[in-house]
Amino acid sequence: MNNNKHSLLYILCGCELVERFVYFGVFTVLVLYLKSAFHFTDDHAFVIFGLFSALSYAFLLLGGLIADKLLGQSQSVLLALLCLIIATLLLTRHHLSLVYYGLSIMLLGSALLKVNLTTLVGKTADDHLQREKNFTLFYVCMNIGAVMGPVLFGIMSHWLGWGACFYISFALLLLIFWVLATSSVLREFRKTEKKRLLITILLLFAISLLVWLLFNETQFEALAVVVIVVLSAALFIRIAKRSKKHYQKKILGLLIIYAATVFFFACSFQVATSITLFIQRDLHRTILGWLVPTPMFSALDPLFVVLMAPLLVYLWRYLKTKGIEPYVTTKIALGIFAASAAYFVLNFTAEASLLGAVVLPLILIVLVNVLLGGGEICLAPPVFTAATEHSPPQFTSTMIGAWFLFASFSGYIASLLSRLSSNNPLATRAVSLHIYAHAFLFVAIIALFSGLLVLLSKRLVQHLLA
């Protein structure tokens, strides 16, 4: 890899780290913030979280389209950072309407940024192995940010208040914007017509208003999901029609791969909803006399993604030299089985807490995050690699955005599954633990069957991507 590509890779990884710090900080504390600052019920907080997580991934497809058709990757990244800077300023205001609009702007900024950073990372390598290695480094940096977000947001919200979380986010985003705006490595990509930039800004403004209305009128949540599904299906049909026949089969194969990851992320996203409230309400969180802020537990999942990434890179490379590297669908299935195991452990954690255990549940929560983190790093880089290698060249950003679109369905499903554990804050601890135990067991069983279905899809996907 030449020096320019090497420098570009590190710049992109740094940008992703900061964006994930901000996003996962907000993502992790959103339910707690809405409940503590605005006194939301469990169900209302879960609905807002479901919309936020679902739209944050659904809009990634929009981010890919804007890059492919209007701005290009570099300008999209710079505009995205400006959106995130505005969003964090709005979130500092203790007014629900402004918070909703801040969340709306953040959704669009993250959409523009994430998919285009991913696309640019794909351009920093010339062969399959180097590309997957680069994506793994990128994913590690992504999860370093995802670790830092919950930890620092948890500490700052506890000691300095919620506003401090958003002010530090604003400062970091401003810094990374300056680094990117003055970088000579990206300068060659910056060629955008002012007319296209104006069209993009007006489009983003109109969409942000619609999202703001949706946050205020949550009864239209299911309708929004249906609209996204219909528009997405129309888009995929259009992409297939405009692609060569060779790529039409590959598009279908990629969509099957994307669908295979849905239930894993439906499990993973509950780290910020049902699992967070389970820890907040029913686990003893005091370690050596210190009450650990609940958001800090959410940092364990991405932490183990980072720690396990080198092990899996080495494992896949070793298996490849032996000619027995698992196929992408097998890696996805392994990730889903890990998520299933995590929820069986959560079920046992709730049961152990009912019996009066204090230390064991905390150890088990760590194990849950080991399983979820390992499952994520097992399946995500192979999916990125498959998308980069099998997408039609003129729709690479869009097809990477399509994978995130499927993750948006995961966010919606996660909010529905979280509602299985909703209970009255005034309920006794025993009643609450029984509710959580049954909800976690249900998710574990569904995940197990989902993983088995993915294993059975291997031959079909191999045929389509051949």
C-alpha positions as CSV (number, residue, x, y, z in Angstrom):
1,M,0.0,0.0,0.0
2,N,1.6,3.3,-1.0
3,N,2.1,6.3,1.3
4,N,-0.9,8.3,0.1
5,K,-3.3,5.3,0.6
6,H,-1.7,4.6,4.0
7,S,-2.2,8.2,5.1
8,L,-5.8,8.2,3.8
9,L,-6.5,5.0,5.8
10,Y,-5.4,6.6,9.1
11,I,-7.3,9.8,8.5
12,L,-10.5,7.9,7.7
13,C,-10.0,5.7,10.8
14,G,-9.5,8.8,13.0
15,C,-12.6,10.4,11.6
16,E,-14.6,7.2,12.2
17,L,-13.4,7.0,15.8
18,V,-14.6,10.5,16.6
19,E,-18.0,10.0,14.8
20,R,-18.6,6.7,16.6
21,F,-17.6,8.3,20.0
22,V,-20.4,10.9,19.5
23,Y,-22.9,8.5,18.0
24,F,-22.5,5.7,20.5
25,G,-22.4,8.2,23.4
26,V,-25.8,9.4,22.3
27,F,-27.0,6.0,21.3
28,T,-26.0,4.5,24.7
29,V,-27.5,7.2,27.0
30,L,-30.6,8.1,24.9
31,V,-33.0,5.9,26.8
32,L,-31.6,7.0,30.2
33,Y,-31.5,10.6,29.1
34,L,-35.1,10.7,28.0
35,K,-36.3,8.9,31.2
36,S,-34.3,11.1,33.6
37,A,-34.5,14.5,31.8
38,F,-38.0,14.3,30.3
39,H,-39.6,11.5,32.5
40,F,-40.5,9.2,29.6
41,T,-42.1,5.8,30.2
42,D,-40.2,2.6,29.1
43,D,-42.3,2.1,26.0
44,H,-42.1,5.8,24.9
45,A,-38.3,5.8,25.4
46,F,-38.0,2.5,23.5
47,V,-40.0,3.9,20.6
48,I,-37.8,7.0,20.3
49,F,-34.7,4.8,20.5
50,G,-36.1,2.4,17.9
51,L,-36.8,5.3,15.5
52,F,-33.3,6.8,16.1
53,S,-31.5,3.5,15.6
54,A,-33.6,2.4,12.7
55,L,-33.3,5.7,10.8
56,S,-29.6,6.1,11.6
57,Y,-29.0,3.0,9.5
58,A,-31.8,3.5,6.9
59,F,-30.4,6.9,6.0
60,L,-27.0,5.4,5.2
61,L,-28.5,4.3,1.9
62,L,-29.4,8.0,1.3
63,G,-25.8,8.9,2.2
64,G,-24.6,6.5,-0.5
65,L,-26.9,7.9,-3.1
66,I,-25.9,11.5,-2.3
67,A,-22.3,10.5,-2.8
68,D,-22.8,8.5,-5.9
69,K,-25.1,11.1,-7.6
70,L,-24.4,14.5,-6.2
71,L,-21.3,15.2,-4.0
72,G,-18.8,12.4,-4.1
73,Q,-17.4,10.8,-1.0
74,S,-15.0,13.6,0.1
75,Q,-17.5,16.4,0.0
76,S,-20.1,14.2,1.6
77,V,-17.8,13.5,4.6
78,L,-17.2,17.3,5.1
79,L,-20.9,18.2,4.9
80,A,-21.7,15.3,7.3
81,L,-19.3,16.7,9.9
82,L,-21.0,20.1,9.7
83,C,-24.3,18.4,10.3
84,L,-23.0,16.6,13.4
85,I,-21.5,19.9,14.7
86,I,-24.9,21.6,14.5
87,A,-26.6,18.5,16.0
88,T,-24.4,18.4,19.1
89,L,-25.1,22.1,19.7
90,L,-28.8,21.5,19.5
91,L,-28.5,18.6,22.0
92,T,-27.0,20.9,24.6
93,R,-30.4,22.7,24.9
94,H,-32.7,21.2,27.5
95,H,-35.8,21.5,25.4
96,L,-37.4,18.4,23.9
97,S,-38.3,20.0,20.5
98,L,-34.6,21.1,20.0
99,V,-33.4,17.7,21.2
100,Y,-35.6,16.0,18.6
101,Y,-34.3,18.3,15.9
102,G,-30.7,17.7,17.1
103,L,-31.3,13.9,16.8
104,S,-32.7,14.4,13.3
105,I,-29.7,16.4,12.1
106,M,-27.4,13.8,13.7
107,L,-29.1,11.0,11.8
108,L,-28.4,12.7,8.5
109,G,-24.8,13.6,9.4
110,S,-24.0,10.0,10.5
111,A,-25.6,8.7,7.3
112,L,-23.5,10.9,5.1
113,L,-20.3,10.2,7.0
114,K,-20.3,6.5,7.8
115,V,-21.1,5.0,4.4
116,N,-18.7,7.3,2.6
117,L,-15.8,6.6,5.0
118,T,-16.4,2.9,4.4
119,T,-16.3,3.4,0.7
120,L,-13.1,5.3,0.9
121,V,-11.5,2.6,3.0
122,G,-12.3,0.1,0.3
123,K,-10.2,2.3,-2.1
124,T,-7.1,2.1,0.2
125,A,-6.2,-1.5,-0.9
126,D,-5.6,-3.4,-4.1
127,D,-6.2,-7.0,-3.1
128,H,-8.8,-9.0,-1.1
129,L,-6.6,-9.8,2.0
130,Q,-5.3,-6.2,2.4
131,R,-8.8,-4.9,1.9
132,E,-10.2,-7.1,4.7
133,K,-7.3,-6.2,6.9
134,N,-8.0,-2.5,6.3
135,F,-11.6,-2.9,7.0
136,T,-10.7,-4.7,10.2
137,L,-8.5,-1.8,11.3
138,F,-11.3,0.6,10.4
139,Y,-13.8,-1.5,12.4
140,V,-11.4,-1.5,15.4
141,C,-11.1,2.3,15.3
142,M,-14.9,2.4,15.0
143,N,-15.2,0.4,18.1
144,I,-12.6,2.3,20.0
145,G,-14.8,5.3,19.5
146,A,-17.8,3.2,20.5
147,V,-16.0,2.3,23.8
148,M,-15.0,5.8,24.6
149,G,-18.5,7.2,24.0
150,P,-20.4,5.2,26.7
151,V,-17.5,5.5,29.2
152,L,-17.0,9.3,28.9
153,F,-20.7,10.0,28.5
154,G,-21.4,7.9,31.6
155,I,-18.8,9.6,33.7
156,M,-19.6,13.2,32.4
157,S,-23.4,12.7,32.8
158,H,-22.9,11.5,36.3
159,W,-20.5,14.2,37.5
160,L,-21.0,17.2,35.1
161,G,-24.5,16.7,33.7
162,W,-25.8,15.8,30.3
163,G,-24.8,19.1,28.7
164,A,-21.1,18.3,29.2
165,C,-21.4,15.2,27.0
166,F,-22.6,17.2,24.0
167,Y,-20.1,20.1,24.4
168,I,-17.1,17.7,24.4
169,S,-18.7,16.0,21.3
170,F,-18.9,19.4,19.6
171,A,-15.3,20.2,20.3
172,L,-14.0,16.8,18.9
173,L,-16.1,17.1,15.8
174,L,-14.8,20.6,15.2
175,L,-11.3,19.4,15.5
176,I,-11.7,16.5,13.1
177,F,-13.5,18.7,10.6
178,W,-10.5,21.1,10.6
179,V,-8.1,18.1,10.1
180,L,-10.1,16.8,7.1
181,A,-10.7,20.2,5.6
182,T,-7.0,21.0,5.5
183,S,-5.8,17.5,4.5
184,S,-3.8,17.3,1.3
185,V,-4.6,13.6,1.0
186,L,-8.3,14.3,0.3
187,R,-7.9,17.5,-1.7
188,E,-7.8,15.6,-5.0
189,F,-11.4,14.4,-4.5
190,R,-12.9,17.8,-3.7
191,K,-14.7,18.8,-6.9
192,T,-18.3,19.7,-6.4
193,E,-20.6,22.0,-8.3
194,K,-22.2,24.7,-6.0
195,K,-25.6,23.8,-7.6
196,R,-25.3,20.2,-6.4
197,L,-24.2,21.2,-3.0
198,L,-27.2,23.6,-2.6
199,I,-29.6,20.8,-3.8
200,T,-28.1,18.4,-1.2
201,I,-28.4,21.0,1.6
202,L,-32.1,21.7,0.8
203,L,-32.8,17.9,0.5
204,L,-31.2,17.3,3.9
205,F,-33.2,20.2,5.5
206,A,-36.5,18.9,4.2
207,I,-35.8,15.3,5.4
208,S,-34.7,16.6,8.8
209,L,-38.0,18.3,9.2
210,L,-39.9,15.1,8.4
211,V,-37.8,13.2,10.9
212,W,-38.5,15.8,13.6
213,L,-42.2,15.4,12.9
214,L,-41.9,11.7,13.2
215,F,-40.2,12.0,16.6
216,N,-43.1,14.2,17.8
217,E,-45.8,11.9,16.3
218,T,-44.5,8.4,17.1
219,Q,-47.8,6.7,16.2
220,F,-46.6,6.8,12.6
221,E,-43.5,4.6,13.5
222,A,-44.8,1.5,11.8
223,L,-45.9,3.5,8.7
224,A,-42.4,5.0,8.4
225,V,-40.9,1.5,8.4
226,V,-43.3,0.3,5.6
227,V,-42.5,3.4,3.5
228,I,-38.7,2.7,3.9
229,V,-39.3,-1.0,2.9
230,V,-41.3,0.0,-0.2
231,L,-38.9,2.7,-1.3
232,S,-35.9,0.4,-0.7
233,A,-37.4,-2.4,-2.8
234,A,-38.0,0.1,-5.6
235,L,-34.5,1.3,-5.4
236,F,-33.0,-2.2,-5.5
237,I,-35.1,-3.1,-8.6
238,R,-33.9,0.1,-10.3
239,I,-30.2,-0.7,-9.4
240,A,-30.6,-4.2,-10.7
241,K,-32.2,-3.0,-14.0
242,R,-29.3,-0.5,-14.6
243,S,-26.6,-3.1,-13.9
244,K,-25.2,-5.8,-16.1
245,K,-26.8,-9.3,-15.9
246,H,-23.6,-10.6,-14.2
247,Y,-24.2,-8.1,-11.4
248,Q,-27.9,-8.7,-11.0
249,K,-27.3,-12.1,-9.4
250,K,-24.6,-10.6,-7.2
251,I,-27.0,-7.9,-6.0
252,L,-29.5,-10.6,-4.9
253,G,-26.7,-12.5,-3.2
254,L,-25.6,-9.4,-1.3
255,L,-29.2,-8.7,-0.2
256,I,-29.4,-12.2,1.2
257,I,-26.2,-11.7,3.1
258,Y,-27.5,-8.4,4.4
259,A,-30.7,-10.0,5.6
260,A,-28.8,-12.7,7.3
261,T,-27.3,-10.1,9.7
262,V,-30.6,-8.5,10.8
263,F,-31.3,-10.6,13.8
264,F,-27.7,-10.4,15.1
265,F,-28.0,-6.6,15.3
266,A,-31.5,-6.8,16.7
267,C,-29.9,-8.6,19.6
268,S,-26.8,-6.3,19.8
269,F,-28.8,-3.0,19.8
270,Q,-30.6,-4.0,23.0
271,V,-27.4,-3.2,24.8
272,A,-28.7,0.4,24.9
273,T,-32.3,-0.5,25.8
274,S,-33.5,-3.6,27.7
275,I,-30.0,-4.6,28.8
276,T,-29.2,-1.1,30.0
277,L,-32.5,-0.8,32.0
278,F,-31.9,-4.4,33.4
279,I,-28.5,-3.3,34.7
280,Q,-29.8,0.1,36.0
281,R,-32.7,-1.4,37.9
282,D,-31.9,-4.9,39.0
283,L,-28.1,-5.4,39.2
284,H,-25.9,-4.4,42.1
285,R,-23.4,-2.1,40.3
286,T,-21.1,-1.3,43.3
287,I,-17.5,-2.3,42.8
288,L,-15.1,-1.6,45.7
289,G,-17.5,1.0,47.1
290,W,-18.0,2.8,43.7
291,L,-21.4,2.8,42.0
292,V,-20.5,2.2,38.3
293,P,-22.6,4.5,36.0
294,T,-24.8,2.3,33.9
295,P,-23.7,3.6,30.5
296,M,-20.2,2.4,31.2
297,F,-21.3,-1.2,30.9
298,S,-22.3,-0.5,27.3
299,A,-18.7,0.2,26.5
300,L,-17.9,-3.5,27.1
301,D,-19.4,-4.7,23.8
302,P,-17.3,-2.5,21.5
303,L,-14.3,-3.0,23.8
304,F,-14.4,-6.7,23.1
305,V,-14.8,-6.0,19.4
306,V,-11.5,-4.2,19.5
307,L,-9.8,-6.9,21.6
308,M,-11.0,-9.8,19.6
309,A,-10.3,-8.3,16.1
310,P,-6.6,-9.3,16.0
311,L,-7.5,-12.8,17.0
312,L,-10.0,-13.2,14.3
313,V,-7.8,-11.6,11.6
314,Y,-5.1,-14.2,12.6
315,L,-7.6,-17.0,12.6
316,W,-9.1,-16.3,9.2
317,R,-5.6,-15.8,7.7
318,Y,-4.4,-19.1,9.2
319,L,-7.5,-21.0,8.0
320,K,-7.1,-19.4,4.5
321,T,-3.6,-20.8,4.3
322,K,-5.0,-24.2,5.1
323,G,-7.8,-23.7,2.5
324,I,-10.6,-24.0,5.0
325,E,-11.5,-20.3,5.7
326,P,-15.3,-20.2,6.5
327,Y,-17.5,-18.7,3.8
328,V,-19.2,-15.3,4.6
329,T,-22.5,-16.9,5.5
330,T,-20.8,-19.3,7.9
331,K,-19.1,-16.3,9.6
332,I,-22.5,-14.6,9.9
333,A,-24.0,-17.7,11.4
334,L,-21.2,-17.9,14.0
335,G,-21.9,-14.3,15.0
336,I,-25.6,-15.0,15.4
337,F,-24.9,-18.1,17.5
338,A,-22.7,-15.9,19.7
339,A,-25.6,-13.5,20.2
340,S,-27.9,-16.4,21.0
341,A,-25.5,-17.6,23.6
342,A,-25.3,-14.0,25.0
343,Y,-29.0,-14.0,25.6
344,F,-29.0,-17.4,27.2
345,V,-26.4,-16.0,29.6
346,L,-28.6,-12.9,30.2
347,N,-31.5,-15.3,31.1
348,F,-29.2,-17.1,33.6
349,T,-28.1,-13.7,35.0
350,A,-31.6,-12.7,35.7
351,E,-32.3,-16.1,37.3
352,A,-29.1,-15.9,39.4
353,S,-30.1,-12.4,40.6
354,L,-33.5,-13.7,41.7
355,L,-31.6,-16.2,43.9
356,G,-29.7,-13.3,45.5
357,A,-26.3,-13.5,43.7
358,V,-24.4,-10.2,43.7
359,V,-20.9,-10.8,42.1
360,L,-21.8,-13.5,39.6
361,P,-24.3,-11.3,37.6
362,L,-21.6,-8.7,37.0
363,I,-19.2,-11.4,35.7
364,L,-21.9,-12.7,33.5
365,I,-22.6,-9.3,32.0
366,V,-19.0,-9.1,31.0
367,L,-19.4,-12.6,29.3
368,V,-22.5,-11.3,27.5
369,N,-20.5,-8.5,26.0
370,V,-17.6,-10.8,25.1
371,L,-20.1,-12.9,23.1
372,L,-21.8,-9.9,21.4
373,G,-18.5,-8.2,20.6
374,G,-17.0,-11.4,19.2
375,G,-20.0,-12.1,17.1
376,E,-20.0,-8.6,15.6
377,I,-16.3,-8.6,14.6
378,C,-16.9,-12.1,13.2
379,L,-19.5,-11.0,10.7
380,A,-19.1,-7.3,10.0
381,P,-15.7,-7.1,8.1
382,P,-16.6,-10.1,5.8
383,V,-19.9,-8.4,4.9
384,F,-18.1,-5.1,4.1
385,T,-15.6,-7.0,2.0
386,A,-18.3,-8.9,0.1
387,A,-20.1,-5.6,-0.6
388,T,-17.0,-3.9,-1.9
389,E,-16.0,-6.9,-4.1
390,H,-19.4,-7.8,-5.6
391,S,-21.3,-4.5,-5.9
392,P,-21.7,-2.9,-9.4
393,P,-18.8,-0.3,-9.6
394,Q,-21.2,2.6,-10.2
395,F,-23.3,1.7,-7.1
396,T,-20.6,0.7,-4.6
397,S,-21.5,3.4,-2.0
398,T,-25.2,2.7,-2.5
399,M,-24.8,-1.0,-2.0
400,I,-22.7,-0.5,1.2
401,G,-25.5,1.9,2.3
402,A,-28.0,-0.9,1.6
403,W,-26.3,-3.1,4.2
404,F,-26.8,-0.4,6.8
405,L,-30.4,-0.2,5.6
406,F,-30.9,-3.8,6.7
407,A,-29.3,-2.8,10.0
408,S,-32.1,-0.2,10.3
409,F,-34.6,-3.0,10.3
410,S,-32.6,-4.5,13.1
411,G,-33.0,-1.3,15.1
412,Y,-36.8,-1.4,14.6
413,I,-36.9,-5.1,15.6
414,A,-34.7,-4.4,18.6
415,S,-37.2,-1.8,19.9
416,L,-40.0,-4.3,19.5
417,L,-38.1,-7.0,21.4
418,S,-37.1,-4.5,24.1
419,R,-40.8,-3.8,24.7
420,L,-41.1,-7.5,25.8
421,S,-39.2,-6.4,29.0
422,S,-41.1,-3.2,29.6
423,N,-42.4,-3.0,33.2
424,N,-43.6,-0.5,35.7
425,P,-40.7,1.2,37.6
426,L,-42.7,0.7,40.7
427,A,-42.8,-3.1,40.3
428,T,-40.9,-5.2,42.8
429,R,-37.4,-6.4,41.9
430,A,-38.5,-10.0,41.8
431,V,-41.3,-9.2,39.3
432,S,-38.9,-7.1,37.1
433,L,-36.3,-9.9,37.1
434,H,-39.0,-12.5,36.0
435,I,-40.0,-10.2,33.1
436,Y,-36.4,-9.8,32.0
437,A,-35.6,-13.5,32.3
438,H,-38.5,-14.5,30.0
439,A,-37.8,-11.8,27.5
440,F,-34.1,-12.7,27.2
441,L,-34.9,-16.4,26.8
442,F,-37.3,-15.7,24.0
443,V,-34.7,-13.7,22.1
444,A,-32.0,-16.4,22.6
445,I,-34.2,-19.1,21.1
446,I,-35.2,-17.0,18.1
447,A,-31.6,-16.1,17.5
448,L,-30.6,-19.7,17.6
449,F,-33.1,-20.6,14.8
450,S,-32.0,-17.5,12.8
451,G,-28.4,-18.7,12.8
452,L,-29.4,-22.2,11.6
453,L,-31.3,-20.6,8.6
454,V,-28.3,-18.6,7.7
455,L,-26.1,-21.7,7.6
456,L,-28.6,-23.3,5.2
457,S,-28.3,-20.3,2.8
458,K,-24.6,-21.0,2.0
459,R,-25.0,-22.8,-1.3
460,L,-27.5,-20.3,-2.6
461,V,-25.3,-17.3,-1.8
462,Q,-22.2,-19.0,-3.3
463,H,-24.1,-19.6,-6.5
464,L,-25.3,-16.0,-6.7
465,L,-21.9,-14.4,-6.0
466,A,-19.9,-16.8,-8.2
